[in-house]
Amino acid sequence: MRGTNSGGSVDFVIAIVFDLDNLVFQPILLGSSVNLHPLVVILGIMGGSMLFGLAGVLLAVPARGPDLGRASASLQCHLNVE
């Protein structure tokens, strides 16, 4: 049967693109739009998901923006990032 492996290859490529989008591009874009360091965005979303599930994921950055902003400023100062 020819072409049976192409489905697995397509699934693999889609999984890689999906992971890159969620783990790299989304935090960078979200962080720049709300002036937060991408690592702070990732940690905020992870913490929100662990504490409150899906609602925590959706509301982590908007609800905790001021606190995350202070954490981002502290992280940038610690890492000497401009």
Buried (B, 14 or more C-beta within 10 A) or exposed (E): EEEEEEEEEEEEEEEEEEEEEEEEEBBEEBBEEBEBBBBBBBBBBEBBBEEBEEEBBBEBBEBBBEEBBEBBBEBBEEEEEE
